[in-house]
Amino acid sequence: MSDPFSVFRHHGGNLSAAVAATGRPRAEWLDLSTGINPRPYPVPPIPANAWTRLPEAAEDAALVAAARAAYGVAQGATVVPAPGTQALIQWLPLLRPRGRVGIVGPTYGEHATAWARAGHAVEDLSRPPAPDEAGAPDVVVVVNPNNPDGRRHDPDALLALAEGQARRGGWLVVDEAFADVAPDVSLCGRAGGPGLVILRSPGKFYGLAGLRLGFAVAGEDVAAPLAANLGPWAVAGPALAVGAAALADLAWRDATRAWLAERRRALDGVLAAAGLTIVGGTDLFRLIEAPDAAARFERLARAGILARPFAYAPRWLRLGLPADDAGLARLAEAMA
């Protein structure tokens, strides 16, 4: 293979490919290629019957109640749990007739893939349209805060856009996968009206990506058909138990926000000392820009540190948070 690192150009977290490409054992890698919290929520004991029987309505209701409280969901909105946000991203395009979909990017690529696969005409947008902008797409997708650059969109402007979309029979889909570290941008507290669909997930902030749990927050006009298509028992019993416990632990949430902010400041110090320019990010990841970003990625990989490059932006490199000072020191040494 002429480029042994080509398998990393499209997604983070591919440690198995890193092992195969380099021969370095998995245990020796420092994986900074995702925006997942490196200090995850401590998973509580899972009741044995969560594995041996179908989930019950009371358990689903407990998860939804915990999500409503954790995300500050408005009383008039409905929370639909799903086996991961990816499932929701794939189902939403099937609930509308084919039309035009504008995705504000560059951003998480699965949104464009899912809408295009369902037969919609997908357009790249550099910004959200104005609420009554002529020729606006039928559906607008915004990630807030955005991945990978951390760009934030004003919630009042997004709410006005959602109202404009509703007037023309359209939707605004807001993916808030990273909003746990930026709760001020969330629209969950004002959800429930027509035209607005919000996606939330505990995978990044709670460090539980493998739980495969996500939520749609919307009015009944979207929530009802979405839940019907997901079907009964959409979320597995263990995920119901762990998700409800994690989301109900508001003390852990608040302490973790402070810890992530402190670790992000420490990472910023390492990057600045290496002479790198930070061009965006959140408290879960940083995006740097450098003319030699590709060479830096390969140098880090040869040192057993996996970052996230971007085929469409070769000057970019995204780095997640090292979990401890030892990881920071290892990164600083590799950057030197």
Phi and psi in degrees as GROMACS dihedral restraints (atoms count N, CA, C in turn):
[ dihedral_restraints ]
;  ai    aj    ak    al  type     phi  dphi    fc
    3     4     5     6     1   -67.9    20    10
    4     5     6     7     1   -32.2    20    10
    6     7     8     9     1  -123.2    20    10
    7     8     9    10     1    94.9    20    10
    9    10    11    12     1   -65.7    20    10
   10    11    12    13     1   -12.8    20    10
   12    13    14    15     1  -102.4    20    10
   13    14    15    16     1     7.9    20    10
   15    16    17    18     1   -62.9    20    10
   16    17    18    19     1   -25.5    20    10
   18    19    20    21     1   -69.0    20    10
   19    20    21    22     1   -12.0    20    10
   21    22    23    24     1   -98.2    20    10
   22    23    24    25     1     2.0    20    10
   24    25    26    27     1   -77.2    20    10
   25    26    27    28     1   -11.2    20    10
   27    28    29    30     1  -119.1    20    10
   28    29    30    31     1   -14.8    20    10
   30    31    32    33     1  -162.2    20    10
   31    32    33    34     1   151.5    20    10
   33    34    35    36     1   -89.2    20    10
   34    35    36    37     1   172.8    20    10
   36    37    38    39     1    79.7    20    10
   37    38    39    40     1    13.3    20    10
   39    40    41    42     1   -92.8    20    10
   40    41    42    43     1    66.0    20    10
   42    43    44    45     1   -66.9    20    10
   43    44    45    46     1   -34.3    20    10
   45    46    47    48     1   -60.7    20    10
   46    47    48    49     1   -39.3    20    10
   48    49    50    51     1   -67.9    20    10
   49    50    51    52     1   -35.1    20    10
   51    52    53    54     1   -64.3    20    10
   52    53    54    55     1   -41.5    20    10
   54    55    56    57     1   -63.3    20    10
   55    56    57    58     1   -44.9    20    10
   57    58    59    60     1   -65.5    20    10
   58    59    60    61     1   -37.0    20    10
   60    61    62    63     1   -75.2    20    10
   61    62    63    64     1   -29.0    20    10
   63    64    65    66     1  -116.2    20    10
   64    65    66    67     1   -20.8    20    10
   66    67    68    69     1    81.5    20    10
   67    68    69    70     1    -1.2    20    10
   69    70    71    72     1   -77.5    20    10
   70    71    72    73     1   130.1    20    10
   72    73    74    75     1   -58.5    20    10
   73    74    75    76     1   149.0    20    10
   75    76    77    78     1   -56.3    20    10
   76    77    78    79     1   -39.6    20    10
   78    79    80    81     1   -65.9    20    10
   79    80    81    82     1   -16.2    20    10
   81    82    83    84     1   -93.0    20    10
   82    83    84    85     1     0.9    20    10
   84    85    86    87     1   -90.3    20    10
   85    86    87    88     1   144.7    20    10
   87    88    89    90     1  -108.5    20    10
   88    89    90    91     1   105.7    20    10
   90    91    92    93     1   -90.6    20    10
   91    92    93    94     1   106.4    20    10
   93    94    95    96     1  -113.4    20    10
   94    95    96    97     1    21.6    20    10
   96    97    98    99     1   -87.4    20    10
   97    98    99   100     1    -4.6    20    10
   99   100   101   102     1  -121.3    20    10
  100   101   102   103     1   170.4    20    10
  102   103   104   105     1  -101.3    20    10
  103   104   105   106     1    32.0    20    10
  105   106   107   108     1   -88.5    20    10
  106   107   108   109     1   136.0    20    10
  108   109   110   111     1   -54.6    20    10
  109   110   111   112     1   121.8    20    10
  111   112   113   114     1   -76.8    20    10
  112   113   114   115     1    -7.2    20    10
  114   115   116   117     1  -119.9    20    10
  115   116   117   118     1    83.3    20    10
  117   118   119   120     1   -70.9    20    10
  118   119   120   121     1   165.9    20    10
  120   121   122   123     1   -60.0    20    10
  121   122   123   124     1   133.7    20    10
  123   124   125   126     1   -69.6    20    10
  124   125   126   127     1   111.0    20    10
  126   127   128   129     1   -65.5    20    10
  127   128   129   130     1   125.0    20    10
  129   130   131   132     1   -76.3    20    10
  130   131   132   133     1   167.1    20    10
  132   133   134   135     1   -57.4    20    10
  133   134   135   136     1   136.8    20    10
  135   136   137   138     1   -97.1    20    10
  136   137   138   139     1   126.0    20    10
  138   139   140   141     1   -55.4    20    10
  139   140   141   142     1   138.8    20    10
  141   142   143   144     1   -58.5    20    10
  142   143   144   145     1   -35.9    20    10
  144   145   146   147     1   -73.5    20    10
  145   146   147   148     1    -8.8    20    10
  147   148   149   150     1   -65.9    20    10
  148   149   150   151     1   -23.7    20    10
  150   151   152   153     1   -92.1    20    10
  151   152   153   154     1   -22.4    20    10
  153   154   155   156     1  -109.3    20    10
  154   155   156   157     1    -5.3    20    10
  156   157   158   159     1  -139.5    20    10
  157   158   159   160     1   164.6    20    10
  159   160   161   162     1   -69.2    20    10
  160   161   162   163     1   145.2    20    10
  162   163   164   165     1   -59.7    20    10
  163   164   165   166     1   147.0    20    10
  165   166   167   168     1  -105.8    20    10
  166   167   168   169     1   161.3    20    10
  168   169   170   171     1   -58.7    20    10
  169   170   171   172     1   -35.4    20    10
  171   172   173   174     1   -64.7    20    10
  172   173   174   175     1   -35.7    20    10
  174   175   176   177     1   -70.8    20    10
  175   176   177   178     1   -38.9    20    10
  177   178   179   180     1   -63.2    20    10
  178   179   180   181     1   -42.0    20    10
  180   181   182   183     1   -65.1    20    10
  181   182   183   184     1   -36.4    20    10
  183   184   185   186     1   -66.0    20    10
  184   185   186   187     1   -40.3    20    10
  186   187   188   189     1   -63.7    20    10
  187   188   189   190     1   -46.0    20    10
  189   190   191   192     1   -62.4    20    10
  190   191   192   193     1   -41.1    20    10
  192   193   194   195     1   -63.0    20    10
  193   194   195   196     1   -41.5    20    10
  195   196   197   198     1   -65.4    20    10
  196   197   198   199     1   -39.8    20    10
  198   199   200   201     1   -66.0    20    10
  199   200   201   202     1   -40.2    20    10
  201   202   203   204     1   -59.9    20    10
  202   203   204   205     1   -43.8    20    10
  204   205   206   207     1   -70.5    20    10
  205   206   207   208     1   -44.0    20    10
  207   208   209   210     1   -65.2    20    10
  208   209   210   211     1   -37.5    20    10
  210   211   212   213     1   -97.2    20    10
  211   212   213   214     1    -3.1    20    10
  213   214   215   216     1    63.4    20    10
  214   215   216   217     1    42.9    20    10
  216   217   218   219     1   -70.3    20    10
  217   218   219   220     1   135.9    20    10
  219   220   221   222     1   -61.9    20    10
  220   221   222   223     1   149.2    20    10
  222   223   224   225     1   -59.2    20    10
  223   224   225   226     1   -35.0    20    10
  225   226   227   228     1   -83.3    20    10
  226   227   228   229     1    -0.2    20    10
  228   229   230   231     1   -97.3    20    10
  229   230   231   232     1   156.0    20    10
  231   232   233   234     1  -108.8    20    10
  232   233   234   235     1   138.7    20    10
  234   235   236   237     1  -105.7    20    10
  235   236   237   238     1   122.3    20    10
  237   238   239   240     1  -111.8    20    10
  238   239   240   241     1   111.2    20    10
  240   241   242   243     1   -78.8    20    10
  241   242   243   244     1   150.0    20    10
  243   244   245   246     1  -147.1    20    10
  244   245   246   247     1   162.8    20    10
  246   247   248   249     1   -79.3    20    10
  247   248   249   250     1    63.9    20    10
  249   250   251   252     1   102.8    20    10
  250   251   252   253     1   146.4    20    10
  252   253   254   255     1   -62.4    20    10
  253   254   255   256     1   -29.7    20    10
  255   256   257   258     1   -56.4    20    10
  256   257   258   259     1   -39.8    20    10
  258   259   260   261     1   -62.2    20    10
  259   260   261   262     1   -39.1    20    10
  261   262   263   264     1   -68.3    20    10
  262   263   264   265     1   -41.8    20    10
  264   265   266   267     1   -58.6    20    10
  265   266   267   268     1   -36.3    20    10
  267   268   269   270     1   -80.5    20    10
  268   269   270   271     1   -27.6    20    10
  270   271   272   273     1   -83.4    20    10
  271   272   273   274     1   -35.9    20    10
  273   274   275   276     1   -55.3    20    10
  274   275   276   277     1   -43.0    20    10
  276   277   278   279     1   -63.0    20    10
  277   278   279   280     1   -19.9    20    10
  279   280   281   282     1   -84.8    20    10
  280   281   282   283     1    -7.1    20    10
  282   283   284   285     1   -94.3    20    10
  283   284   285   286     1    -0.1    20    10
  285   286   287   288     1  -126.8    20    10
  286   287   288   289     1   152.0    20    10
  288   289   290   291     1   -65.3    20    10
  289   290   291   292     1   154.6    20    10
  291   292   293   294     1   -60.0    20    10
  292   293   294   295     1   137.9    20    10
  294   295   296   297     1  -161.8    20    10
  295   296   297   298     1  -158.2    20    10
  297   298   299   300     1   -97.2    20    10
  298   299   300   301     1   134.3    20    10
  300   301   302   303     1  -127.8    20    10
  301   302   303   304     1   121.6    20    10
  303   304   305   306     1  -103.8    20    10
  304   305   306   307     1   128.1    20    10
  306   307   308   309     1  -116.6    20    10
  307   308   309   310     1   120.0    20    10
  309   310   311   312     1   -76.6    20    10
  310   311   312   313     1   116.7    20    10
  312   313   314   315     1  -138.6    20    10
  313   314   315   316     1  -171.9    20    10
  315   316   317   318     1   -70.1    20    10
  316   317   318   319     1   145.1    20    10
  318   319   320   321     1  -154.9    20    10
  319   320   321   322     1  -166.7    20    10
  321   322   323   324     1   -57.2    20    10
  322   323   324   325     1   121.4    20    10
  324   325   326   327     1   -71.0    20    10
  325   326   327   328     1   -19.3    20    10
  327   328   329   330     1   -69.0    20    10
  328   329   330   331     1   -23.1    20    10
  330   331   332   333     1   -62.6    20    10
  331   332   333   334     1   -51.8    20    10
  333   334   335   336     1   -61.6    20    10
  334   335   336   337     1   -41.9    20    10
  336   337   338   339     1   -60.3    20    10
  337   338   339   340     1   -45.3    20    10
  339   340   341   342     1   -67.8    20    10
  340   341   342   343     1   -43.8    20    10
  342   343   344   345     1   -67.1    20    10
  343   344   345   346     1   -41.2    20    10
  345   346   347   348     1   -65.8    20    10
  346   347   348   349     1   -40.5    20    10
  348   349   350   351     1   -60.9    20    10
  349   350   351   352     1   -31.5    20    10
  351   352   353   354     1   -83.6    20    10
  352   353   354   355     1     3.0    20    10
  354   355   356   357     1    96.3    20    10
  355   356   357   358     1     6.1    20    10
  357   358   359   360     1   -81.9    20    10
  358   359   360   361     1   153.3    20    10
  360   361   362   363     1   -87.1    20    10
  361   362   363   364     1   112.9    20    10
  363   364   365   366     1   -96.3    20    10
  364   365   366   367     1   133.7    20    10
  366   367   368   369     1  -122.2    20    10
  367   368   369   370     1   142.8    20    10
  369   370   371   372     1   -86.6    20    10
  370   371   372   373     1   130.8    20    10
  372   373   374   375     1  -117.0    20    10
  373   374   375   376     1   140.0    20    10
  375   376   377   378     1   -86.1    20    10
  376   377   378   379     1   -16.5    20    10
  378   379   380   381     1  -154.7    20    10
  379   380   381   382     1   160.2    20    10
  381   382   383   384     1   -67.9    20    10
  382   383   384   385     1   144.2    20    10
  384   385   386   387     1   -69.2    20    10
  385   386   387   388     1   162.9    20    10
  387   388   389   390     1   -69.2    20    10
  388   389   390   391     1   157.3    20    10
  390   391   392   393     1   -53.3    20    10
  391   392   393   394     1   -38.3    20    10
  393   394   395   396     1  -119.6    20    10
  394   395   396   397     1    32.7    20    10
  396   397   398   399     1   -66.8    20    10
  397   398   399   400     1   129.6    20    10
  399   400   401   402     1   -62.8    20    10
  400   401   402   403     1   137.3    20    10
  402   403   404   405     1    76.8    20    10
  403   404   405   406     1    14.6    20    10
  405   406   407   408     1   -65.3    20    10
  406   407   408   409     1   149.3    20    10
  408   409   410   411     1   -64.1    20    10
  409   410   411   412     1   161.4    20    10
  411   412   413   414     1   -66.0    20    10
  412   413   414   415     1   -35.5    20    10
  414   415   416   417     1  -129.5    20    10
  415   416   417   418     1   134.7    20    10
  417   418   419   420     1  -117.7    20    10
  418   419   420   421     1   132.2    20    10
  420   421   422   423     1  -114.7    20    10
  421   422   423   424     1   126.3    20    10
  423   424   425   426     1  -129.2    20    10
  424   425   426   427     1   133.3    20    10
  426   427   428   429     1  -101.3    20    10
  427   428   429   430     1   124.0    20    10
  429   430   431   432     1  -141.4    20    10
  430   431   432   433     1   111.8    20    10
  432   433   434   435     1   -64.4    20    10
  433   434   435   436     1   152.8    20    10
  435   436   437   438     1   -79.4    20    10
  436   437   438   439     1   151.4    20    10
  438   439   440   441     1  -115.2    20    10
  439   440   441   442     1   119.9    20    10
  441   442   443   444     1  -107.9    20    10
  442   443   444   445     1    -0.3    20    10
  444   445   446   447     1   -97.2    20    10
  445   446   447   448     1    -3.2    20    10
  447   448   449   450     1    72.7    20    10
  448   449   450   451     1     8.7    20    10
  450   451   452   453     1   -57.9    20    10
  451   452   453   454     1   136.2    20    10
  453   454   455   456     1  -109.4    20    10
  454   455   456   457     1   143.2    20    10
  456   457   458   459     1  -112.7    20    10
  457   458   459   460     1   137.8    20    10
  459   460   461   462     1   -62.1    20    10
  460   461   462   463     1   125.7    20    10
  462   463   464   465     1   -63.0    20    10
  463   464   465   466     1   -35.0    20    10
  465   466   467   468     1   -64.4    20    10
  466   467   468   469     1   -41.1    20    10
  468   469   470   471     1   -65.2    20    10
  469   470   471   472     1   -39.0    20    10
  471   472   473   474     1   -66.9    20    10
  472   473   474   475     1   -38.8    20    10
  474   475   476   477     1   -64.7    20    10
  475   476   477   478     1   -40.5    20    10
  477   478   479   480     1   -63.5    20    10
  478   479   480   481     1   -38.6    20    10
  480   481   482   483     1   -64.6    20    10
  481   482   483   484     1   -41.9    20    10
  483   484   485   486     1   -59.3    20    10
  484   485   486   487     1   -40.7    20    10
  486   487   488   489     1   -66.2    20    10
  487   488   489   490     1   -38.6    20    10
  489   490   491   492     1   -65.4    20    10
  490   491   492   493     1   -40.5    20    10
  492   493   494   495     1   -61.9    20    10
  493   494   495   496     1   -41.1    20    10
  495   496   497   498     1   -63.4    20    10
  496   497   498   499     1   -36.7    20    10
  498   499   500   501     1   -63.0    20    10
  499   500   501   502     1   -29.0    20    10
  501   502   503   504     1  -103.4    20    10
  502   503   504   505     1    16.0    20    10
  504   505   506   507     1    77.3    20    10
  505   506   507   508     1    19.7    20    10
  507   508   509   510     1  -107.3    20    10
  508   509   510   511     1  -173.3    20    10
  510   511   512   513     1  -127.9    20    10
  511   512   513   514     1   153.9    20    10
  513   514   515   516     1  -116.9    20    10
  514   515   516   517     1   119.9    20    10
  516   517   518   519     1  -104.0    20    10
  517   518   519   520     1   120.7    20    10
  519   520   521   522     1  -114.8    20    10
  520   521   522   523     1   115.3    20    10
  522   523   524   525     1   -91.1    20    10
  523   524   525   526     1   111.4    20    10
  525   526   527   528     1  -106.6    20    10
  526   527   528   529     1    41.6    20    10
  528   529   530   531     1   -58.6    20    10
  529   530   531   532     1   -29.5    20    10
  531   532   533   534     1  -110.6    20    10
  532   533   534   535     1    14.5    20    10
  534   535   536   537     1   -75.7    20    10
  535   536   537   538     1   -10.9    20    10
  537   538   539   540     1   -62.8    20    10
  538   539   540   541     1   -28.4    20    10
  540   541   542   543     1   -94.7    20    10
  541   542   543   544     1     2.0    20    10
  543   544   545   546     1  -142.3    20    10
  544   545   546   547     1    61.5    20    10
  546   547   548   549     1   -61.7    20    10
  547   548   549   550     1   -19.9    20    10
  549   550   551   552     1   -68.0    20    10
  550   551   552   553     1   -19.1    20    10
  552   553   554   555     1   -92.4    20    10
  553   554   555   556     1    -8.4    20    10
  555   556   557   558     1   -69.8    20    10
  556   557   558   559     1   143.1    20    10
  558   559   560   561     1  -101.2    20    10
  559   560   561   562     1     6.0    20    10
  561   562   563   564     1   -58.1    20    10
  562   563   564   565     1   -35.1    20    10
  564   565   566   567     1   -70.6    20    10
  565   566   567   568     1   -11.1    20    10
  567   568   569   570     1  -125.9    20    10
  568   569   570   571     1    21.7    20    10
  570   571   572   573     1   -80.8    20    10
  571   572   573   574     1   171.1    20    10
  573   574   575   576     1   117.0    20    10
  574   575   576   577     1   -21.0    20    10
  576   577   578   579     1   -79.8    20    10
  577   578   579   580     1   165.2    20    10
  579   580   581   582     1   -66.8    20    10
  580   581   582   583     1   148.9    20    10
  582   583   584   585     1    89.9    20    10
  583   584   585   586     1    -6.5    20    10
  585   586   587   588     1  -119.4    20    10
  586   587   588   589     1   125.5    20    10
  588   589   590   591     1  -127.7    20    10
  589   590   591   592     1   126.6    20    10
  591   592   593   594     1  -115.7    20    10
  592   593   594   595     1   137.2    20    10
  594   595   596   597     1  -111.7    20    10
  595   596   597   598     1   131.3    20    10
  597   598   599   600     1  -130.0    20    10
  598   599   600   601     1   154.0    20    10
  600   601   602   603     1  -152.2    20    10
  601   602   603   604     1   138.7    20    10
  603   604   605   606     1   -83.7    20    10
  604   605   606   607     1     1.8    20    10
  606   607   608   609     1   -62.7    20    10
  607   608   609   610     1   -42.0    20    10
  609   610   611   612     1   -81.4    20    10
  610   611   612   613     1   -61.8    20    10
  612   613   614   615     1   -65.6    20    10
  613   614   615   616     1   -41.8    20    10
  615   616   617   618     1   -85.5    20    10
  616   617   618   619     1    -3.0    20    10
  618   619   620   621     1    66.5    20    10
  619   620   621   622     1    28.2    20    10
  621   622   623   624     1  -119.4    20    10
  622   623   624   625     1    47.3    20    10
  624   625   626   627     1   -60.2    20    10
  625   626   627   628     1   -34.0    20    10
  627   628   629   630     1   -71.8    20    10
  628   629   630   631     1   -10.5    20    10
  630   631   632   633     1   -69.0    20    10
  631   632   633   634     1   -25.0    20    10
  633   634   635   636     1    52.9    20    10
  634   635   636   637     1    67.9    20    10
  636   637   638   639     1  -135.8    20    10
  637   638   639   640     1   135.0    20    10
  639   640   641   642     1  -151.9    20    10
  640   641   642   643     1   170.2    20    10
  642   643   644   645     1  -140.1    20    10
  643   644   645   646     1   143.2    20    10
  645   646   647   648     1  -107.6    20    10
  646   647   648   649     1   134.6    20    10
  648   649   650   651     1  -116.5    20    10
  649   650   651   652     1   117.5    20    10
  651   652   653   654     1  -160.4    20    10
  652   653   654   655     1   173.4    20    10
  654   655   656   657     1   -74.7    20    10
  655   656   657   658     1   167.6    20    10
  657   658   659   660     1   -62.8    20    10
  658   659   660   661     1   -25.3    20    10
  660   661   662   663     1   -62.9    20    10
  661   662   663   664     1   -29.5    20    10
  663   664   665   666     1  -101.8    20    10
  664   665   666   667     1   -39.9    20    10
  666   667   668   669     1   -62.6    20    10
  667   668   669   670     1   -41.1    20    10
  669   670   671   672     1   -64.2    20    10
  670   671   672   673     1   -52.6    20    10
  672   673   674   675     1   -66.8    20    10
  673   674   675   676     1   -30.4    20    10
  675   676   677   678     1   -65.3    20    10
  676   677   678   679     1   -47.1    20    10
  678   679   680   681     1   -63.4    20    10
  679   680   681   682     1   -38.6    20    10
  681   682   683   684     1   -63.4    20    10
  682   683   684   685     1   -39.0    20    10
  684   685   686   687     1   -75.2    20    10
  685   686   687   688     1   -31.4    20    10
  687   688   689   690     1   -66.4    20    10
  688   689   690   691     1   -32.0    20    10
  690   691   692   693     1    82.4    20    10
  691   692   693   694     1   177.2    20    10
  693   694   695   696     1   -71.4    20    10
  694   695   696   697     1   155.4    20    10
  696   697   698   699     1    55.1    20    10
  697   698   699   700     1    40.6    20    10
  699   700   701   702     1   -65.6    20    10
  700   701   702   703     1   -32.8    20    10
  702   703   704   705     1  -107.7    20    10
  703   704   705   706     1   132.0    20    10
  705   706   707   708     1   -67.4    20    10
  706   707   708   709     1   153.4    20    10
  708   709   710   711     1   -54.8    20    10
  709   710   711   712     1   -47.7    20    10
  711   712   713   714     1   -60.8    20    10
  712   713   714   715     1   -37.9    20    10
  714   715   716   717     1   -68.3    20    10
  715   716   717   718     1   -36.1    20    10
  717   718   719   720     1   -60.0    20    10
  718   719   720   721     1   -45.5    20    10
  720   721   722   723     1   -67.6    20    10
  721   722   723   724     1   -49.3    20    10
  723   724   725   726     1   -68.7    20    10
  724   725   726   727     1   -43.0    20    10
  726   727   728   729     1   -61.5    20    10
  727   728   729   730     1   -43.6    20    10
  729   730   731   732     1   -63.3    20    10
  730   731   732   733     1   -42.0    20    10
  732   733   734   735     1   -64.7    20    10
  733   734   735   736     1   -45.0    20    10
  735   736   737   738     1   -65.5    20    10
  736   737   738   739     1   -47.9    20    10
  738   739   740   741     1   -69.0    20    10
  739   740   741   742     1   -27.2    20    10
  741   742   743   744     1   -79.7    20    10
  742   743   744   745     1   -12.3    20    10
  744   745   746   747     1   -88.2    20    10
  745   746   747   748     1    78.4    20    10
  747   748   749   750     1   -69.8    20    10
  748   749   750   751     1   -27.6    20    10
  750   751   752   753     1   -65.7    20    10
  751   752   753   754     1   -43.1    20    10
  753   754   755   756     1   -62.4    20    10
  754   755   756   757     1   -43.0    20    10
  756   757   758   759     1   -57.0    20    10
  757   758   759   760     1   -49.2    20    10
  759   760   761   762     1   -66.9    20    10
  760   761   762   763     1   -41.5    20    10
  762   763   764   765     1   -65.8    20    10
  763   764   765   766     1   -36.1    20    10
  765   766   767   768     1   -70.1    20    10
  766   767   768   769     1   -37.0    20    10
  768   769   770   771     1   -57.7    20    10
  769   770   771   772     1   -43.8    20    10
  771   772   773   774     1   -66.7    20    10
  772   773   774   775     1   -41.3    20    10
  774   775   776   777     1   -65.6    20    10
  775   776   777   778     1   -42.3    20    10
  777   778   779   780     1   -63.7    20    10
  778   779   780   781     1   -38.9    20    10
  780   781   782   783     1   -63.0    20    10
  781   782   783   784     1   -38.4    20    10
  783   784   785   786     1   -68.4    20    10
  784   785   786   787     1   -42.2    20    10
  786   787   788   789     1   -67.2    20    10
  787   788   789   790     1   -35.6    20    10
  789   790   791   792     1   -65.0    20    10
  790   791   792   793     1   -40.4    20    10
  792   793   794   795     1   -63.1    20    10
  793   794   795   796     1   -37.8    20    10
  795   796   797   798     1   -65.7    20    10
  796   797   798   799     1   -41.4    20    10
  798   799   800   801     1   -63.1    20    10
  799   800   801   802     1   -41.3    20    10
  801   802   803   804     1   -57.2    20    10
  802   803   804   805     1   -38.4    20    10
  804   805   806   807     1   -63.8    20    10
  805   806   807   808     1   -41.9    20    10
  807   808   809   810     1   -64.6    20    10
  808   809   810   811     1   -43.0    20    10
  810   811   812   813     1   -66.8    20    10
  811   812   813   814     1   -40.2    20    10
  813   814   815   816     1   -64.7    20    10
  814   815   816   817     1   -40.5    20    10
  816   817   818   819     1   -63.6    20    10
  817   818   819   820     1   -26.8    20    10
  819   820   821   822     1   -86.0    20    10
  820   821   822   823     1     2.9    20    10
  822   823   824   825     1    75.9    20    10
  823   824   825   826     1    23.6    20    10
  825   826   827   828     1   -95.7    20    10
  826   827   828   829     1   148.7    20    10
  828   829   830   831     1   -98.6    20    10
  829   830   831   832     1   119.4    20    10
  831   832   833   834     1   -85.6    20    10
  832   833   834   835     1   122.3    20    10
  834   835   836   837     1  -110.9    20    10
  835   836   837   838     1     1.2    20    10
  837   838   839   840     1   170.3    20    10
  838   839   840   841     1  -177.8    20    10
  840   841   842   843     1   137.4    20    10
  841   842   843   844     1  -173.9    20    10
  843   844   845   846     1  -134.8    20    10
  844   845   846   847     1  -172.2    20    10
  846   847   848   849     1   -73.1    20    10
  847   848   849   850     1    -1.1    20    10
  849   850   851   852     1  -106.3    20    10
  850   851   852   853     1   -13.5    20    10
  852   853   854   855     1  -162.8    20    10
  853   854   855   856     1   160.0    20    10
  855   856   857   858     1  -127.8    20    10
  856   857   858   859     1   143.0    20    10
  858   859   860   861     1  -110.7    20    10
  859   860   861   862     1   125.0    20    10
  861   862   863   864     1  -114.4    20    10
  862   863   864   865     1   155.3    20    10
  864   865   866   867     1  -124.5    20    10
  865   866   867   868     1   130.3    20    10
  867   868   869   870     1  -154.2    20    10
  868   869   870   871     1   142.6    20    10
  870   871   872   873     1   -62.1    20    10
  871   872   873   874     1   -25.6    20    10
  873   874   875   876     1  -107.4    20    10
  874   875   876   877     1    33.3    20    10
  876   877   878   879     1   -58.1    20    10
  877   878   879   880     1   -40.1    20    10
  879   880   881   882     1   -64.0    20    10
  880   881   882   883     1   -41.4    20    10
  882   883   884   885     1   -67.2    20    10
  883   884   885   886     1   -38.6    20    10
  885   886   887   888     1   -64.5    20    10
  886   887   888   889     1   -40.2    20    10
  888   889   890   891     1   -58.9    20    10
  889   890   891   892     1   -46.6    20    10
  891   892   893   894     1   -67.9    20    10
  892   893   894   895     1   -36.9    20    10
  894   895   896   897     1   -65.0    20    10
  895   896   897   898     1   -40.9    20    10
  897   898   899   900     1   -64.0    20    10
  898   899   900   901     1   -43.2    20    10
  900   901   902   903     1   -61.8    20    10
  901   902   903   904     1   -38.5    20    10
  903   904   905   906     1   -69.5    20    10
  904   905   906   907     1   -19.6    20    10
  906   907   908   909     1   -93.7    20    10
  907   908   909   910     1     6.1    20    10
  909   910   911   912     1    82.3    20    10
  910   911   912   913     1    24.1    20    10
  912   913   914   915     1  -119.5    20    10
  913   914   915   916     1   120.2    20    10
  915   916   917   918     1   -99.2    20    10
  916   917   918   919     1   117.4    20    10
  918   919   920   921     1  -106.3    20    10
  919   920   921   922     1  -174.1    20    10
  921   922   923   924     1  -121.3    20    10
  922   923   924   925     1   108.1    20    10
  924   925   926   927     1   -88.1    20    10
  925   926   927   928     1   172.9    20    10
  927   928   929   930     1  -135.5    20    10
  928   929   930   931     1   118.3    20    10
  930   931   932   933     1   -61.6    20    10
  931   932   933   934     1   -34.4    20    10
  933   934   935   936     1   -82.9    20    10
  934   935   936   937     1   -10.0    20    10
  936   937   938   939     1  -140.5    20    10
  937   938   939   940     1    79.5    20    10
  939   940   941   942     1   -65.7    20    10
  940   941   942   943     1   -11.0    20    10
  942   943   944   945     1   -91.9    20    10
  943   944   945   946     1    -0.6    20    10
  945   946   947   948     1   -99.7    20    10
  946   947   948   949     1   150.7    20    10
  948   949   950   951     1  -149.5    20    10
  949   950   951   952     1   128.1    20    10
  951   952   953   954     1  -107.2    20    10
  952   953   954   955     1   137.6    20    10
  954   955   956   957     1  -127.4    20    10
  955   956   957   958     1   128.3    20    10
  957   958   959   960     1   -80.3    20    10
  958   959   960   961     1  -176.5    20    10
  960   961   962   963     1   -88.1    20    10
  961   962   963   964     1   127.1    20    10
  963   964   965   966     1   -64.0    20    10
  964   965   966   967     1   144.7    20    10
  966   967   968   969     1   -74.1    20    10
  967   968   969   970     1   -22.6    20    10
  969   970   971   972     1  -150.9    20    10
  970   971   972   973     1   178.3    20    10
  972   973   974   975     1   -65.6    20    10
  973   974   975   976     1   -31.8    20    10
  975   976   977   978     1   -63.1    20    10
  976   977   978   979     1   -41.0    20    10
  978   979   980   981     1   -66.1    20    10
  979   980   981   982     1   -39.3    20    10
  981   982   983   984     1   -62.6    20    10
  982   983   984   985     1   -43.3    20    10
  984   985   986   987     1   -63.6    20    10
  985   986   987   988     1   -39.9    20    10
  987   988   989   990     1   -64.0    20    10
  988   989   990   991     1   -40.7    20    10
  990   991   992   993     1   -65.6    20    10
  991   992   993   994     1   -44.1    20    10
  993   994   995   996     1   -60.4    20    10
  994   995   996   997     1   -41.0    20    10
  996   997   998   999     1   -65.0    20    10
  997   998   999  1000     1   -42.1    20    10
  999  1000  1001  1002     1   -68.0    20    10
 1000  1001  1002  1003     1   -30.1    20    10
 1002  1003  1004  1005     1   -76.9    20    10
 1003  1004  1005  1006     1   -21.8    20    10
